[in-house]
């Protein structure tokens, strides 16, 4: 069985997620946005809403579903990142939400991909 190293798995998952989001009608504003608080995988726009997308990729389900890795600490960090992004880009009054794209990759091929829209609310 051919497998990815963690960093390569993440990159492959993000690339597949970008393609998936574009097919779903999302307009990509930014990818791998970095700031002092960390990184946002994808910032997109769907309709009039700004969407902060966390991409989670797994090679198997031995440790649960990919989206289950978005715990309280991750939600809190993503909220802080989103607020920074909105302020930095003068989008403070924009409607926004958090989505999670979940991917399972086997033998370097995407086995499943789906999106959880409005996966969680801002967490403080």
SULZI-V416708 format. One record per residue. N is the residue number from 1. RES is the residue in one letter. SS is DSSP state (h for helix, s for strand, l for the rest). PHI is phi in whole degrees, -180 to 180 (999 if undefined). D_CENTER is the distance of its C-alpha to the mean C-alpha in Angstrom with 1 decimal. Layout:
N	RES	SS	PHI	D_CENTER
N	RES	SS	PHI	D_CENTER
This chain:
1	X	l	999	26.6
2	X	l	-88	24.5
3	X	l	-128	21.5
4	X	l	-96	19.0
5	X	l	-79	19.1
6	X	h	-53	16.0
7	X	h	-64	15.0
8	X	h	-67	15.8
9	X	h	-62	13.9
10	X	h	-61	10.6
11	X	h	-64	11.7
12	X	h	-63	12.8
13	X	h	-64	9.7
14	X	h	-66	7.8
15	X	h	-64	11.1
16	X	h	-65	11.3
17	X	h	-65	8.0
18	X	h	-59	9.4
19	X	h	-61	12.7
20	X	h	-60	11.7
21	X	h	-64	10.2
22	X	h	-61	13.4
23	X	h	-65	15.6
24	X	l	-83	14.4
25	X	l	97	15.6
26	X	l	-76	12.7
27	X	s	-102	14.0
28	X	s	-78	11.8
29	X	s	-93	12.9
30	X	s	-159	11.4
31	X	s	-135	9.4
32	X	s	50	9.5
33	X	s	-70	11.1
34	X	s	-109	13.4
35	X	s	-151	15.8
36	X	l	-59	18.1
37	X	l	-92	15.7
38	X	s	139	13.1
39	X	s	-137	10.0
40	X	s	-104	7.0
41	X	s	-61	4.9
42	X	s	-143	5.6
43	X	s	-116	8.2
44	X	s	-136	9.9
45	X	s	-128	13.0
46	X	s	-126	14.1
47	X	l	63	17.8
48	X	l	-98	18.5
49	X	s	-99	15.3
50	X	s	-82	12.8
51	X	s	-122	9.3
52	X	s	-96	6.7
53	X	s	-112	3.2
54	X	s	-99	1.7
55	X	s	-105	3.3
56	X	s	-124	6.7
57	X	s	-126	9.8
58	X	s	-133	13.4
59	X	l	-93	16.8
60	X	l	-157	18.5
61	X	l	-105	18.5
62	X	l	-58	21.0
63	X	l	-111	18.9
64	X	l	100	17.4
65	X	l	-70	14.5
66	X	h	-54	11.1
67	X	h	-66	9.7
68	X	h	-69	12.8
69	X	h	-78	11.6
70	X	l	-87	9.9
71	X	l	-92	13.3
72	X	h	-57	15.2
73	X	h	-61	15.0
74	X	h	-66	11.2
75	X	h	-61	11.3
76	X	h	-64	14.2
77	X	h	-65	12.7
78	X	h	-64	9.7
79	X	h	-63	12.5
80	X	h	-63	14.7
81	X	h	-63	12.3
82	X	h	-63	11.9
83	X	h	-61	15.6
84	X	h	-62	16.4
85	X	h	-61	14.5
86	X	h	-61	16.4
87	X	h	-66	19.6
88	X	h	-61	19.4
89	X	l	-105	19.0
90	X	l	55	21.6
91	X	l	-120	19.4
92	X	l	-56	20.4
93	X	l	-94	21.8
94	X	l	-80	18.9
95	X	l	-76	17.5
96	X	s	-146	13.8
97	X	s	-154	11.5
98	X	s	-115	8.2
99	X	s	-114	6.6
100	X	s	-126	5.1
101	X	s	-101	5.7
102	X	s	-111	8.4
103	X	s	-129	10.6
104	X	s	-121	14.0
105	X	s	-118	15.9
106	X	s	-125	19.6
107	X	l	50	22.0
108	X	l	63	19.5
109	X	s	-127	18.9
110	X	s	-70	16.1
111	X	s	-89	17.8
112	X	s	-150	15.4
113	X	s	-148	12.2
114	X	s	-152	11.4
115	X	s	-116	9.3
116	X	s	-110	10.0
117	X	s	-76	10.7
118	X	s	51	11.6
119	X	s	-61	10.4
120	X	s	-158	12.1
121	X	l	-94	14.2
122	X	l	-52	14.5
123	X	l	-122	15.9
124	X	l	-116	18.7
